[in-house]
Amino acid sequence: MSQPFVLIAGGGIGGLATALTLHQIGVPCRVFETVQTLRPLGVGINLQPNAVRELYDLGITAADLDTIGLPAREWALVGLNGKDIYSEPRGLDAGYRWPQYAVHRGALQMLLYRTVIERLGPDAVRTGERVVGYANRPDGVTASIRKADGTTAEVNGTLLVAADGLHSAVRAQMHPGQPPIHWGGAVMWRGTSPGYPVRTGASFVGFGTHRHRVVFYPISPADPATGLATINWIAEVTFDNSAGWTQGDWNRRVEIDDFIHHFADWSYDWIDVPAMLRRAEVVYEYPMIDRDPVPTWQDGRVALLGDAAHVMYPTGSNGASQAIVDARVLGSCLVEHGVTEAALARYDGLLCKDISAVVLRNRGAGPFGLLNIVDERCGGTFEAIDDVISPAERDEFMARYKAAAGFAKDRLNGAAPTIAPGARVR
């Protein structure tokens, strides 16, 4: 019997985490990435403790993560009048066994990429090659590859894992009748600026209302000499979406003057939002988009993973985290069932239904749903938040979200490793 070989479509966070997991459990693989040269693109993301646990188990250390971000200490929602709606400690400060990290997305991707090359070798990632289709065979799968020079090729493997993102060609073939990309009306402008961290010095702050808000948090430690850190920010406004997204580009560079008027009077003694926005060198505009969930992530010897499976609104800080968890759950299923369709079926059964529910929950504002409640009850301005929504109701709301997203503290702290140390596919 020939040695199993897994094909991976996509060299993003999910695809690279899959490659590292497969190497750890003794399964050869190769990643096919569309872009010719990987670069550290993007802005800030949060890695929840459930994902950090998996990275640690892959041998990615706290020292590694400290080079691309910093541990988060607090998550807070603040009303338009500057008063707290809800706050809680995060990561180690909250009693988790693992930290939550705020990192630069592109820097995380490059860290994973370098680790893949170091462990699997220089041929492990084929750049400039996009998986554009597949064909199941009785003994494996054939992936159709389109290269950057326009030529095509076919590559055979035992399984195909499609981590090829929002515009996944594999998902489109697996579910040809899927609805178009869903845009709910929110537009995000994203950038990074030098600034002074607020509150704990490592706080994630959501500020405003559910239709008009700014989110910001540091993704670097403060410089000892200046006190300045790199602050990742998202400015967001919800518009009428009846005409659909008309800009054409899903992430275009824009000028700050194109949108800063929405936040012109957001200046307080603890944060000057217009000043923070103007300190950014580059700003990109994105519609807040997702896709309707599909009933299965599996077709024979092919499985979807990461954004190809469950692209979701970035309201719960768990898109990248879930892609990492996907890779590890898939690895555990391969250890249990071998490099087989049965392993993919088990993976699909463990995650598809529950994570599809998270997609829809995030569409309903995810943990930012507290802002919806406050806005409905008082218009977002209040003297005492307890008169608007009780502490018990706030705590219950957040506990439900953490449980759905897979990082409820007691459950995570008490869980066995997703993949036992030393486990290998036999």
N, C-alpha and C positions, 0 to 999 in steps of 0.2 A: 504494500500500500504506500503511495507517495505521501510525502510530508505535507500536512495542511499549510495553506498559505492564504492570508487574509488581505484583501484589497480594501483600502480606505480612500474614499472620495472626500477631499478637503483637508487642508493643512491649517485649519484654525485651532482654537483651544480644544474643542471636542475631538477633532481628528488626531491631534498630537497626543492628547491624554489617552486616547484609544491605543495609539502606537506604543506608548510607554507601558500601558497595562498589558498588551499582548506580549511585549518583550519580557515583562516580568514573569508571566505565566508560561513562557516558553513557546509562543506561537509566532512564527515568522510573518512579516507583513510588509506592505509598502504603501506609502501615502502618495496620492496624486493631487497636486495643488495647481489651481488655474494660473495664479500669477507667476511671472518669471522670477521675480526676486521678492522674498518676504521682507517686509519693512514693519517697524513698530508703529502701526497706524492706530487711530482711535483715541479715546480719552479715558476717563476713569471708570472703573467698575468695582463692585464689592464682591468678595469671595466669602460666602457664608461658612460657618464652622464645619458644616457637613462636607463641603468641598475641600477646605483646608486639611481636614482629617485625611481625605483621600490623597491629596498631594503629599502630605507627610509620609503616607504609606507607600508612595511611589519613590520616596527618597528625595523629594523636594523639601528643603529644610526651611526653618524660620529665617535663617541667615540669608538664604536665597531670596525669599519673599521680601525681606527687609531691603534688598537692593532695588526693588521695583515699587515699593509702597510702604505702608505702615499699618499696624494693628488698629482697628477701629475700637473706640471705647464707648460711644454713645450713639443712639438713634433718637432723633427728636422731631416732632412736628410743632410748628409755631404758627399762630394765627396772624392775620394781617396787622393786628395791633401790637405785634411783637411779644405776645404772651404765650406761654407754653400750652399746647393742647395735650401733648403726651411726650414723655421721654422715658428711656430705659437704658441701662448699661448694655453693652454688647461684648461678645467674645469672652475673653478671660475675665473681664470685669463683671460679667453676668453669671459666671460660674460654669461656663463651658470648659471642656477639657482642651479645646482648640480655639485659637483666636479667629476673629473675623478680620479680613484684610481689605483695605482700600488700596487698589493698585492701578497702574496704567495698563489698559487692556493690551496694547501693542507690545509693551515690555514683557507682559506675562506670556504672550504668544512666542516672542523671541526666546525667552527663557526655556519654554517647553521645546521649541525647535532645536536650540543648541543641545539640550539634553538628549533629544532623539538622535541627533547626529552623533553625539559622543557615544551613546550606548548601542545604537543599531547600525551605525556606519553611514558614510556619505551618500550611499545610494538608497537610503531608506525613504527619502522624500524626493519625488520627481516633480520639479516645478515646471510651469509652462505646459501642464497637461491636465485637461479637464475631463472628468467622467461625464459623458453625455447620454449614456444609456446602458442597459444591461440585458442579459438573456440568461435565465436559469437553465441549467443542464442537470441531468440526473446525478452527476457526480461532482457538480460545482457550479460556477457562475462565470460568465464572460462579460467583462466591462468594455464598453466602447469608449475610446479615448480620442479627444481632439487636441492636437498639439498647437503650440503658439504659432508655428509656421504654416498652419492650415492643413497639415497632413493628419491622417487618422490611423488608429491601430486598435487591435483587440488584445486584451490581456486576460488570461484565465486565472482563476483562484478558487479556493474552497468556499469562501464567503465574501460578500461585499458589504462593507459598513459605509453608509452614506452620511457623512458629516459635512455636506456641501452647502449648508446655509439656507438663507431665506429663499434664494432663487434655485433651489435644488432641482437639477435635471432628473435625478433618481426619483425624488418624490413625485415630480410631475408625471413620470412614466408609471409609477406605482398607483397613483391616484389621478388619472387624467381628467376626471370630472370635478376636481377640487375648485372651490370658488376662488376668485381673484384675491390678492392681498387685501386685508381689511384695514381701513384707516378710520379711526373713530372721531377725527376732527382735531386732535391735539397736534401742535407743531412744537418741536423742541429745537432750541438753539444751544449748542454745546461748545465749550471751550475750557481752557485752563488759564489761570491768572496767578501771578505772585500775590500773596496776601497773608494776613495774620490769622492763624487759626482761632476759632472762637470756642467758648464753653470749655470742654475738656482738653482742647488742643487736638483731638482726634474724633470730632463729632460729625455725624451725618445729620444735616439739618434740612427738613422740608418746610418751606416757608410760604404761606399764602393760602390759597383756596384750591379746591380740586380742579378748577378750570383756569387758574391763573396763579402760577407758583414758580418759585426758584428752589432748586435743590443744590446744595454745595457741601463739599467735604475735602479735607486735605488728602493728597496721595503721595506726599513726601513729608518727612520730618521737618520741623522748622529749623532753618539755618541758625546755628548758635550765635553767629555774628550779627545777623540782621533781624532774626525772629520771623522771617518770611518763609512760608511753605508754598508748594504748588497746590493751588486750590482748584479742584475740578468742579465745574458748575453746569447746571442745566436750567435754562430759562424756558418756560412752557406756557403756552396760551392755547385754549380750545376754541375753535372756530366752527362755523357751519360747514359740514362736510357733504352737503347734498350734491355738490358738483363733482365730488371726488378729488383726488390729488392731481393738481394741474401743472405742477412745476416740472414734471418729467424726471428730474434727477432725484434719487433717493437720499443723497447726502451731498449737498452742494455748498461750496464756500460762499459766505455772505458777509456783508459789511455790518458792523455793529449798529450803525445808524438805521439799518433796515428794520430793526425790531426793538431798540432800546427804549423807544417811547412808551412801550407797554409797561415799563418799570421805572419811569422817570422819577416818580415821587417815593420810591422804595428806599428811603434813606433814614436810618435809625442810629442811635448812639452806639449800637453793638455791631451793625453791619450796614455798609453803604453799598447797596446792590449796583446802582449805575457805575460807581467807581470800579467795583470789582469786574463788571462786564467790560468796561473800557480798557482794562489792563491786559486783556487777552490779545495775543498776537494774531491768532487765527480762530475764526468761528465757523462752524458748520451747522447747516439746517437739516433737520430730519423730520419727516412725519412719524408720529408714534403709530407703529403698524404691528400687526400680527397676522396669523392665518387661522382660519377655523380648524379645530382639531379634526384629525382623520381617525377612522375606527381602528386602524392597525398600523404599526410601524414596520411590519414584516411582509415580505412577499418571497416565499421560498427561502432561498439562500441569501437574501438581501434584507438589511435592516436599516432604518433611519436612526439618526442620533443627533443630539444637539439641536440647533435651530432648524435643521431640515425636518426634525420630528416635531418640534414644539416652539417655534419662534413665538415670543411673548412680549407684551408691553414691559418696558424696564422699570416697573413700579415697585417690584419686590426685591430688586437687587439679587435675582437668582437665575438669570438666563445662563451666564457662563458657569455658575456653580452647578446648575443642573446638567450641563453638558459634561462636566467632569464626573459627576455622579453617574450619569448614563454610562460612561466608559467603564467605570469600575463595576457597575451592576452587570454589564455585558460580560466583563471578564469573569465575574463569579459564576455566571451561567455557563460559560465555556469550560471552566474548571469542573463544573458539575456534570455537564452533558457532552463535553468534547466539542470539536469544531464542526458543529452540525446544525441542521435546521431546528432540531429540538432545543438547542441552546438559544437560538434567536426567538423561538416561540415563548420560551420561559422569560426571556428579557422583555418581550412585548407584553406578556401577561403581568409582569411585575410593575411596569412603569406607564404604559400607554394611557390607560384609563385615568389613573390618579394625576398624572402630570397634565393631561388634557384639561382636567378640572382646574388646575392651577392657571393654565392659559386663560380660561374664561374668568377666573377670579381676578387675575391681573387686569383683564379688560374692564372689569368693574372697579378698578382703581387699586386693587391689591391692598397693601397695608395703608396706602393713602386714602382708603375709603373712610377713615376717620375724619378726613377733611370734608368729605361729602356730607357726613352726618352733621358736623358742626355748621357747615354752610346752610344746610336745609333748616336747621333749628334756629340759627341766629344771624345768618348772613356772613358768618366768619369773624364777627367782632363781638367781644364779650368782656365782662368784668371778671367773672370767676368761672373757669371752665367746668368746675363741678356742678354748677347750676345748669349747664348745657348738656353734659354727658358725664355720668358718674365714673369714678375710678374703676369700679367693678366692670362696667360696660366697656370701658377702654381696654382694660386688661384682657377681658374675654375676647374681644375683637382681635387683638394681636395674637393671643394664644391660638385661636383658630387658624390664623394665617400661617403661623410657624409650623403647626402640625401638618397643614396641607402641603407646605413647601418642603417639609422634610428636615427642619432644624429645630423641632421642639427639644428643649434642653435635656430634660430627664431621659427622654427616649434616645436621643443621640448619645448622651454620655454613657448610657448603659448598653449600647448596642455593640455586638461583636464586630470585628473588622469585616468590611465587605468581602475582602479576599484574605484568607488566613495567611499569615507569614509563611513564606516558602511554598505556597500552593502552586502546583504546576498542572497543566493539561497533560493527561496521560493517554 
